[in-house]
């Protein structure tokens, strides 16, 4: 009888021990699963941080920019990093961007870099097509007014006649521009900048733009190889 009781107790203890072991194994499995999920979350956080850093580098606004999101003296790589427009042309000391809109005009934007790879000049070529050529002059006056509002009265404001053929009739002055007989030039000067807007033409095509040149940075550019 005693042997039977002892045997029953041993069986019960074995069951309890097995149950405890299974419970411990389940707990350990749950811990491993939780660790794995936590590791995955940490990895996801690291990926998001990395992606966020890349996005910040591409879209990070420049403190106190000089033109658009750009500062004078930036290198070619720095300008490419911060300029959001579509890059259309890249040369040794030159970047050209396309498909911009400036003051309602379709525009091209060009950056020039000096021999030390420093940005010293930027200029817009403004595209405007009119059936009435005199409207080119209205567009020029609009841009001149916008620049004057920001930088003050111009240093010079010139209307230059190369040929007097159309001079007596203002309604023909647009024609005088696209034939090269009439040129408009306006300049501004600040402590840091030389600014020029111009309107001219040749062979029945007009040429209209704005140049900004930084006075504090050398404008010496690399010599071009003529291929000789």
C-alpha positions in Angstrom: 0.0 0.0 0.0 2.8 2.4 0.9 4.5 1.6 -2.4 1.4 2.5 -4.3 1.1 5.8 -2.5 4.7 6.7 -3.1 4.3 5.8 -6.8 1.2 8.1 -7.1 3.2 10.9 -5.4 6.1 10.5 -7.8 3.8 10.5 -10.8 2.1 13.7 -9.6 5.4 15.4 -9.0 6.6 14.4 -12.4 3.4 15.9 -14.0 3.9 19.1 -12.1 7.6 19.3 -13.1 6.7 18.7 -16.8 4.0 21.3 -16.6 6.4 23.8 -15.1 9.0 23.0 -17.8 6.4 23.5 -20.6 5.3 26.7 -19.0 8.9 28.0 -18.8 9.5 27.0 -22.4 6.4 28.9 -23.5 7.5 32.0 -21.5 10.9 31.8 -23.1 9.3 31.5 -26.6 7.2 34.5 -25.9 10.2 36.4 -24.7 12.1 35.5 -27.9 9.1 36.6 -30.0 8.8 39.9 -28.2 12.6 40.4 -28.6 12.3 39.7 -32.3 9.4 42.1 -32.7 11.2 44.8 -30.7 14.3 44.3 -32.9 12.2 44.7 -36.0 10.7 47.9 -34.6 14.1 49.2 -33.8 15.3 48.4 -37.3 12.3 50.1 -38.8 13.0 53.2 -36.6 16.6 53.3 -37.9 15.4 53.0 -41.5 13.0 55.9 -41.0 15.7 58.0 -39.3 18.0 57.3 -42.2 15.4 58.1 -44.8 14.4 61.2 -42.9 18.0 62.4 -42.9 18.3 61.9 -46.6 15.1 63.9 -47.2 16.2 66.6 -44.9 19.5 66.9 -46.8 17.6 67.3 -50.1 15.0 69.8 -48.9 16.7 71.5 -46.0 16.2 75.3 -46.4 19.3 77.4 -46.5 19.5 80.0 -43.7 19.2 83.6 -45.0 19.5 82.6 -48.8 20.7 85.2 -51.3 18.7 84.0 -54.3 16.0 81.3 -54.2 17.3 78.7 -51.8 21.0 79.5 -52.7 23.8 81.5 -51.1 26.6 83.3 -53.0 29.9 81.4 -52.7 28.3 77.9 -52.8 30.0 75.2 -54.8 28.5 73.4 -57.8 27.6 70.4 -55.6 26.0 72.6 -52.9 23.9 74.4 -55.5 22.8 71.1 -57.0 21.8 69.9 -53.5 19.6 72.8 -52.7 18.2 74.0 -56.1 14.9 72.2 -56.6 14.4 73.1 -60.3 15.0 70.7 -63.1 18.7 70.5 -64.0 19.1 70.7 -67.8 22.8 71.5 -68.3 26.0 71.1 -66.3 29.5 72.2 -67.3 32.8 72.8 -65.6 31.7 76.1 -64.0 28.1 76.3 -65.1 24.7 74.9 -64.1 21.5 75.5 -66.2 18.0 74.8 -64.9 14.8 74.7 -66.9 11.0 74.7 -66.6 10.9 77.5 -64.0 8.2 80.2 -63.5 9.4 83.7 -62.5 6.9 86.5 -62.1 4.5 84.6 -64.4 7.1 84.0 -67.1 8.5 80.6 -68.2 12.2 80.9 -67.4 15.6 79.3 -67.6 18.0 79.9 -64.7 21.8 79.8 -65.0 24.5 79.7 -62.3 28.1 80.7 -63.0 31.0 79.6 -60.8 34.5 81.1 -60.6 37.8 79.5 -60.8 37.6 78.5 -57.1 34.2 76.8 -57.7 32.3 79.6 -55.9 28.9 80.8 -57.2 29.2 84.5 -58.2 26.5 85.1 -60.7 22.9 83.9 -61.5 20.7 85.0 -64.3 17.3 84.3 -65.7 16.3 84.2 -69.3 12.5 85.0 -69.5 10.4 83.5 -72.2 7.5 85.5 -73.5 5.8 85.2 -76.9 3.5 87.9 -78.2 1.8 88.6 -81.5 1.9 92.3 -80.6 5.6 93.0 -80.2 5.0 96.1 -78.2 3.9 93.9 -75.3 7.5 92.8 -74.8 8.1 96.3 -73.5 5.2 96.0 -71.1 6.8 92.8 -69.8 10.1 94.5 -69.4 8.5 97.3 -67.4 6.8 94.8 -65.1 10.1 93.1 -64.2 11.8 96.5 -63.8 9.1 97.6 -61.4 9.4 94.3 -59.3 13.2 94.7 -59.0 12.8 98.4 -58.0 10.3 97.5 -55.3 12.9 95.2 -53.7 16.2 97.1 -54.4 15.2 100.7 -54.8 15.6 103.1 -57.6 17.9 102.0 -60.5 21.4 103.3 -60.9 20.8 103.7 -64.7 17.8 103.3 -66.9 18.6 103.4 -70.6 16.8 103.3 -73.9 19.3 102.9 -76.7 18.4 103.4 -80.4 20.8 101.8 -82.8 18.6 102.8 -85.8 15.9 105.5 -85.9 13.7 103.7 -88.4 10.9 103.0 -85.9 11.6 105.7 -83.4 8.9 108.2 -84.3 6.0 105.7 -83.8 5.9 104.1 -80.3 3.5 101.4 -81.7 6.5 100.1 -83.7 8.9 100.0 -80.9 8.3 96.3 -80.3 9.3 95.7 -83.9 12.4 97.9 -83.3 13.4 95.5 -80.5 13.2 92.3 -82.4 15.0 93.7 -85.4 17.9 94.9 -83.1 17.2 98.6 -83.6 16.2 99.3 -79.9 17.7 98.1 -76.6 16.4 98.5 -73.1 18.9 98.3 -70.1 18.3 99.0 -66.4 20.8 98.5 -63.7 20.8 98.5 -59.9 23.7 98.5 -57.4 23.7 97.6 -53.8 26.6 97.0 -51.3 26.7 93.4 -52.4 25.1 93.2 -55.8 25.2 94.4 -59.4 21.8 93.8 -61.1 20.9 94.2 -64.7 17.7 93.6 -66.6 17.7 93.9 -70.4 15.4 93.6 -73.4 16.9 93.4 -76.9 16.6 91.3 -80.0 17.9 90.3 -83.4 16.6 88.5 -86.5 13.0 88.9 -85.3 13.8 87.2 -82.0 13.7 88.9 -78.6 16.1 88.4 -75.7 14.9 89.3 -72.2 16.5 88.5 -68.8 17.9 89.5 -65.4 21.4 89.1 -64.1 22.5 89.1 -60.5 26.2 89.3 -59.8 27.8 89.2 -56.3 30.4 92.0 -55.9 32.1 90.2 -52.9 33.2 87.1 -54.9 35.7 86.9 -57.7 34.2 86.6 -61.2 37.4 85.0 -62.6 36.3 81.9 -64.5 38.4 78.9 -65.8 39.9 79.5 -69.2 38.1 77.6 -71.9 40.0 75.1 -74.0 39.6 76.1 -77.7 40.7 72.6 -78.7 43.8 73.9 -80.5 
